[in-house]
Amino acid sequence: MFHSPRRLCSALLQRDASGLRRLPAPGLRRPFSPPASAPRPASPRLLAAVSAASGAARSCSRTACSMGTGTSRLYSALAKTLNSSAASQHPAYLVSPDPEHLEPIDPKELLEECRAVLHTRPPRFQRDFVDLRTDCPSTHPPIRVMQWNILAQALGEGKDNFVQCPVEALKWEERKCLILEEILAYQPDILCLQEVDHYFDTFQPLLSRLGYQGTFFPKPWSPCLDVEHNNGPDGCALFFLQNRFKLVNSANIRLTAMTLKTNQVAIAQTLECKESGRQFCIAVTHLKARTGWERFRSAQGCDLLQNLQNITQGAKIPLIVCGDFNAEPTEEVYKHFASSSLNLNSAYKLLSADGQSEPPYTTWKIRTSGECRHTLDYIWYSKHALNVRSALDLLTEEQIGPNRLPSFNYPSDHLSLVCDFSFTEEPDGLL
């Protein structure tokens, strides 16, 4: 998909700060910026088809409903969505049905269509990749991993009470284009998402045509189902580019705490790089939110670590774990991951001057209860088996603005995290 002659990337912007290099780097990509031109206030073809599919999906109940003819037939692979009455039947939705062959989408065309929909909104903010490469060379292209809590639509409109965010900024028809624009700009090889409640009618059909294979695992009792006119439960989703990786095995994990099954989930997949033949495990999760649930999150984290210990055969397989942990670095669950026998490090610590401090925030919002500025999102990796070659810098306070997130500029209350990884050149070394 992203390896055609018409690549969507150019050299990184050069910028020095705090001793970290922001330089053009071979093999690294930056957001695609088309030539400046007046936006076309048209009704984009690809996105219109998804909108039609979304409306049809919402009108379905428990069973799959086929898309109609015309452009909507392109999305016949999506057919399932959940409503409150189907909440007990989640297992039927854990694996997407095998899609029929669909013609690939040109990512540049989709990006242009997203920007046409967003022509009345301010442009995306520029974020730079920070070059973190050591002197260790890599013979294969880096693996770009994107972690993002995209904000469930039902929660954004119905339960999260973002008092400074205009209602118009949360309209799905435009907000989904902001989400897609962010994904298309950074072109991840692997995409780990939380709070996904539009998997079957938006992300699965579009991303599959961009070359991704996806898996979705909804929460057993999603809070989205309490919202009127919801689009089904939210959950975790994991996508990887099929031209780069082969799926070796996959596990959907319902996390436990104190031996009890909980409402939080994880997906863990072992992938094999087609270029190098190296295997690694990629996992995505979303732990319990809110103050007062620290011990609960700690127990969930321990359960996830134990599962990953088994999946990676005792850390023999390199590991990357992405997630919204809903936990500051001071919490026990963070300390469990930092001290685990899996030998994990948090990638975004490498952006700090000493390499030991997490960013000051990954989420920043204003609710009726007040302003919330926290570091909750992480990308963990096997520090002896993988190198972090670059990481996407965060939005500044000035860019975020006084009304915080989400906004007309940015679709979620969480910032996306993006890292480029390469394997160490000693596959038999200690992980």
PyMOL commands that set and color helices and strands:
alter all, ss='L'
color gray80, all
select helices_A, chain A and resi 45-58+70-75+84-93+107-117+153-158+167-170+172-186+199-209+223-226+294-311+332-338+347-351+397-400
alter helices_A, ss='H'
color red, helices_A
select strands_A, chain A and resi 15-17+20-22+129-131+143-149+190-196+212-218+235-241+245-257+260-273+279-286+319-324+344-346+363-367+370-374+377-382+386-392+417-423
alter strands_A, ss='S'
color yellow, strands_A
deselect
rebuild
show_as cartoon
